[in-house]
Structure formats: structure tokens, C-alpha cells
Amino acid sequence: MSPVEDWRWIRVWSNRLKHRDVSEKIIGVFFQVYNALGHGFLEAVYERAFAIALVEKGLCVRTQIEVPPWFRGHKVGDFSADMLVQDCISLNLNPAAVLMFPIRLSC
């Protein structure tokens, strides 16, 4: 069984999460989306599917928003989050596209 099919390992460290209930829902939805779509799509496809699934779980989702980073009262840069869930968890989606090219060997 692959890690994508079995996410029970989250229970080991989930007690340490700041927003545990929301985090567990997000992780569970991630696996649902990945198992349904597989790999190889553009980020926009996963983002839309993920947002739909999160909303179906009753979570508030905002996409492509500016979240300026602050350090000791100073704005230290610009940051654009792919998603903000429940106004407390920022997500950046980075799907790894695996491309397989057939190789022909001629002897």
C-alpha cells in the first residue's frame, strides 16, 4: 500500500498541529483528489479540484490571494498563496509532473 493510499501516519504527529481539525481535513482531501486524478495534470487542474473538494467538506477556501509576510512588524516581501483555507492555513500546490518518454533501441 502506497503512502497516498494510507494516510494513517498523520495520527502520529497530528496532535502537534496548530489547526488540527482543519489540517486533517485538508490532508484527507489531498489524498482523495490525488487518488481520483492521479499525476500529470497542470497545477490549475489540481487547484480547482482541491478547492471543490475542500468546499464540499465545509471549509472556506480562497484562491490566488496576496499574503504579505511580516517579521517583527516589518513587511519583508510579497507572497501569493495558491489557497487560503479557513483564513488560517496557506497552501501552495506544486504538482510534480512525471513524463515518461518511450525509448527505442536499435541494434
C-alpha positions in Angstrom: 0.0 0.0 0.0 1.5 3.4 -1.0 1.6 6.4 1.3 -1.0 8.1 -0.9 -3.4 5.2 -0.2 -2.7 5.0 3.5 -2.5 8.3 5.5 -2.8 6.8 9.0 0.7 8.1 9.6 -0.9 11.5 10.2 -2.2 10.3 13.5 1.4 10.1 14.8 2.1 13.8 14.6 -1.4 15.3 14.3 -1.6 16.2 17.9 1.1 18.8 17.3 -0.7 20.6 14.6 -1.8 24.2 15.4 -5.1 23.8 13.5 -5.5 20.1 13.8 -9.1 19.6 12.6 -8.6 21.7 9.5 -5.2 20.2 8.8 -6.6 16.7 9.0 -9.5 17.6 6.6 -7.0 19.2 4.1 -4.7 16.1 4.2 -7.6 13.7 3.7 -8.9 15.8 0.8 -5.5 15.9 -0.8 -5.4 12.1 -0.9 -8.9 11.9 -2.3 -8.0 14.3 -5.1 -4.7 12.6 -5.9 -6.3 9.2 -5.9 -9.1 10.4 -8.2 -6.9 12.4 -10.7 -3.5 10.7 -10.5 -0.5 12.6 -11.6 0.5 14.6 -14.7 -2.0 17.4 -14.8 -1.3 21.1 -14.6 -1.4 22.9 -11.3 -4.7 24.7 -12.2 -6.5 21.3 -12.6 -5.4 20.2 -9.1 -6.2 23.6 -7.6 -9.8 23.6 -8.9 -10.4 20.0 -7.9 -8.9 20.6 -4.5 -10.9 23.7 -3.9 -14.1 21.9 -4.9 -13.4 19.0 -2.5 -12.5 21.3 0.4 -15.7 23.3 0.0 -17.6 20.0 -0.1 -16.0 19.3 3.3 -17.5 22.5 4.6 -14.2 24.6 4.6 -13.9 28.2 3.4 -11.4 28.4 0.5 -9.9 31.5 -1.2 -7.6 31.0 -4.1 -4.7 33.1 -5.6 -4.5 35.7 -2.8 -1.8 38.0 -1.7 -0.5 37.3 1.8 2.3 39.7 2.7 4.9 38.2 5.0 5.7 40.2 8.2 8.7 39.9 10.5 8.8 41.9 13.8 6.3 44.5 12.5 8.0 44.9 9.1 6.7 43.7 5.7 9.6 41.7 4.4 8.3 40.7 0.9 5.5 39.7 -1.3 3.8 36.3 -1.3 0.9 34.9 -3.3 -0.8 31.8 -1.8 -2.4 29.3 -4.1 -5.1 28.8 -1.4 -6.1 30.0 2.0 -8.3 27.6 3.9 -10.4 28.8 6.8 -8.4 32.0 6.9 -5.7 30.1 8.8 -3.8 27.7 6.6 -2.0 28.8 3.5 -1.4 26.2 0.7 0.9 26.2 -2.2 0.3 23.5 -4.7 3.3 22.1 -6.6 2.4 19.1 -8.5 5.3 17.1 -9.9 4.5 16.0 -13.4 6.1 12.8 -14.3 6.6 12.4 -18.0 7.6 9.1 -19.5 9.1 9.0 -22.9 9.3 5.7 -24.8 12.9 4.9 -25.7 13.6 2.9 -28.8 16.8 1.0 -29.0 18.0 -0.1 -32.4 20.7 -2.7 -32.7 
